[in-house]
Each structure stands twice: as C-alpha cells, then as structure tokens.
Amino acid sequence: MSMMRFGLLFPQLAEGETRTAIILEPSARNGYLPADEYGMDELYCTERRCDCRRVMINVLARRARRHVATINHAFEPPAQGDPVPEQTFLDPLNKQSELAPALLELFQNTVLADPEYRRRLVRHYHLFKRVVDDPTHPDHRLLKLGSESEVELELERSARRREGRRPLPPPPRRGRKKWG
C-alpha cells in the first residue's frame, strides 16, 4: 500500500489544519519528551477503491528538525479476533526514534482525545480518497508522479499556468547530457 502526504494534494487545508503539540518543558505527564513543537503530518492510502479507513501520522520535531515517530491510526476499532489488537500503534514498517513511545502516548491520550480532531482526520481521509478514486479529478494526475519533489514541481507549474506566468522549464532529462 502506497501512502502520500495529505498536504501534497491539499496544501492550504493542511497548512491550516495540521495538528501540532507543543511541549514547553519535559515532565512525567508528557513522557519526558524534549521541549519542541511536534507536527502531526497526515498520510493516506493512494490505492483506488481501497477503503482501509486509516491514517498514518509522521511526527516531525521542529526544533530538532527530524522525523521522530510514525503512528498508524485506524478510524474503526478492530474486529474481535483481529491479529492487531490496537487501533493506534507505532507503525513497525516505518521510521521510529527513541521518542516514539512517548509520542504515541501523547497522540493517544491528548491529541486523539479531541473529538473535532478525530472528525477532521476522517474528513481529510474522504477528501483524499475522492481524488484517488476519481481519475477525472484534476489532482488525480499527481498520484502517478513518483516522488514528493515531482508533485511539488507539478503543483508549482499548475499555479504558474493559472496565474498566467511563464511556466517552469521541464526537469533535466536523465541519461547522457548533450553539451553544445
């Protein structure tokens, strides 16, 4: 399953609605997390017709300037007998730091305690999946680009076209360069 940042398809919405947690000083209450601002960057599934109803959260520490945890959160509680008993857990396939367990606890007990934030995640999921499932949606083409930098470049080109500015030149071709 491939995941993509919500902010790549909805940059203005992500800028205004990305949750952050600010730790002013370490304490037992916050698992002795270092003082920092922790951003909760949302990623959603890019597979068509997949209704996984989950979000992956990359937790980014602003002052430390690094990725410190990857949290997987399902919107629905697991079914009885499900092999993964938790609805929210540290994703075992992705990057984690020594701060990850404390950040998971912060996410579960503080961030997810806000019902409006939980509804926002579900709303973002549906917005994102609408683009994924509709090949005629104008932003659907962004899902086929390989990297985040290619998506950002394409968004910049589209913005320039809408504003009537000269488009950016295409990226350099791979392979042998011609000089002359």
Secondary structure, 3 states (H helix, E strand, C coil): CCEEEHHHHCHHHHHHHCEEEEECCCCHHHCCCCCEEEEEEEEEECCCCCCCCEEEEEEEECCCCEEEEEEEEECCCCCCCCCCCCCEEECCCCCCCCCHHHHHHHHHHHHCCCHHHHHHHHHHHHHHHHHHHCCCCCCHHHHHCCCHHHHHHHHHHHHHHHCCCCCCCCCCCCCCCCCC
